[in-house]
Amino acid sequence: MKKLTYQIKINAAVSRVFKTMLDKETYKKWTSAFNPSSDFEGIWEEGEKINFIGINEHGEKEGMIAEIAQYIPNAFVSIRHLGILNKGQEILSGPAVEDWAGALENYSFFAVEGKTELKVDVDTNEDFIEYFNQVWPNALLRLKNLSEME
């Protein structure tokens, strides 16, 4: 597993960026960089299960099954991946999830002179490095633009 790090400076208060990142409607907008139908099911609370979903080309729900490993409002969110959702079915063990189970996605928010520095650390396997290096910067730019809108 490799750890990738992405950072962006956003001209908005940490509380605004944090809310924009996690609010249901704005979450769908910034994560549409990964999948146009990107969404989540669950709640952003420590210890809670949360599914990150999208609809595939066959109209089937797919995505990642995770839990909120740590949640500190306006400071830090850690997501631990547990498995995958394939055609609406939860898969929590076996070859399909071995590369992902336990992977973390960490979001750290820093207030600097009234602005926000957001750092994202993502665990991934070799197969997704190139994809993530293309898509994550785009997703974070979308989050920046949404957070800076007045």
C-alpha positions in Angstrom: 0.0 0.0 0.0 1.3 3.4 -1.0 0.4 6.7 0.7 -0.4 9.6 -1.6 -0.7 13.2 -0.3 -2.6 16.1 -1.8 -2.8 19.6 -0.5 -4.7 22.8 -1.4 -5.1 26.3 0.0 -8.6 27.5 0.2 -9.6 31.2 0.7 -12.3 30.3 3.3 -12.5 29.6 7.0 -11.9 26.0 8.1 -15.5 25.7 9.3 -16.8 26.6 5.9 -14.5 24.1 4.1 -15.3 21.4 6.5 -19.0 21.9 6.1 -18.7 22.1 2.3 -16.7 18.9 2.2 -19.2 16.8 4.2 -22.6 18.4 3.4 -24.6 16.0 1.3 -25.3 18.3 -1.7 -21.8 19.9 -1.9 -20.1 16.5 -1.3 -21.8 15.2 -4.5 -20.5 18.2 -6.4 -16.8 18.1 -5.5 -16.6 14.2 -5.6 -18.3 14.1 -9.0 -14.6 14.3 -10.2 -14.4 10.6 -9.3 -17.9 9.6 -10.5 -20.7 11.8 -11.9 -23.2 10.0 -9.6 -20.9 10.2 -6.5 -22.8 10.2 -3.2 -22.6 8.7 0.3 -25.0 6.8 2.6 -24.4 7.1 6.3 -23.3 9.7 8.8 -20.1 11.5 9.5 -19.6 10.3 13.1 -16.7 8.4 14.7 -17.4 4.7 14.6 -20.2 4.9 12.1 -20.5 3.0 8.9 -20.6 5.0 5.7 -20.8 3.9 2.1 -19.3 5.9 -0.7 -21.4 5.1 -3.8 -22.1 5.7 -7.4 -24.2 4.2 -10.1 -22.3 2.2 -12.8 -23.1 2.1 -16.5 -25.6 -0.7 -15.9 -27.5 1.3 -13.4 -26.2 -0.7 -10.4 -25.0 0.8 -7.1 -21.3 0.3 -6.4 -18.6 1.8 -4.3 -16.6 1.5 -1.0 -17.8 0.4 2.4 -16.1 2.3 5.2 -16.2 3.5 8.7 -15.4 6.8 10.2 -12.3 6.0 12.2 -11.8 9.4 13.7 -13.9 12.6 13.5 -12.8 15.9 15.0 -15.0 18.7 13.7 -13.2 21.4 11.8 -9.9 19.6 12.2 -9.6 16.0 11.1 -11.6 13.1 9.5 -10.2 9.6 9.0 -12.0 7.1 6.9 -11.1 3.4 7.1 -12.1 1.3 4.1 -13.7 -2.0 5.0 -14.9 -3.5 1.6 -16.7 -2.8 -1.6 -20.2 -2.5 -2.8 -20.7 -4.4 -6.1 -24.1 -4.6 -7.8 -25.6 -3.5 -4.4 -24.0 -6.4 -2.5 -21.6 -5.8 0.3 -18.3 -7.6 0.0 -16.1 -7.5 3.1 -13.7 -10.3 2.5 -11.9 -12.2 -0.3 -9.7 -11.2 -3.2 -11.8 -8.2 -4.3 -11.2 -6.3 -1.1 -7.7 -7.6 0.0 -6.0 -4.6 -1.5 -8.3 -2.1 0.1 -9.3 -3.4 3.5 -7.9 -1.2 6.2 -6.8 1.6 3.8 -7.1 5.0 5.3 -8.2 8.3 3.8 -7.3 11.2 6.1 -8.4 14.8 5.8 -6.5 17.4 7.9 -7.7 21.0 8.1 -5.4 23.8 9.2 -6.4 27.5 9.7 -3.7 29.8 8.4 -4.3 33.6 8.4 -8.1 33.2 7.9 -7.7 30.6 5.2 -7.7 26.8 5.1 -4.9 24.5 4.2 -6.4 21.1 3.5 -4.2 18.0 3.4 -5.5 14.7 2.2 -3.5 11.4 2.7 -4.8 8.4 0.8 -3.7 4.8 1.0 -3.8 3.1 -2.4 -2.4 0.2 -4.4 -0.2 0.6 -7.4 -3.1 0.2 -9.8 -4.7 3.5 -8.7 -1.7 5.9 -8.3 -1.9 7.4 -11.8 -5.7 7.7 -11.6 -5.6 9.4 -8.2 -2.9 11.7 -9.3 -5.1 12.9 -12.1 -8.5 13.0 -10.2 -7.6 14.2 -6.7 -6.3 17.6 -7.7 -9.4 18.1 -9.8 -11.7 17.1 -6.9 -9.9 19.4 -4.5 -10.1 22.3 -7.0 -13.9 21.7 -7.1 -14.0 21.7 -3.3 -12.0 25.0 -3.2 -14.3 26.6 -5.7 -17.5 25.5 -3.8 -16.0 26.7 -0.5 -15.0 30.1 -1.8 -18.4 30.8 -3.3 -20.3 33.5 -1.4 
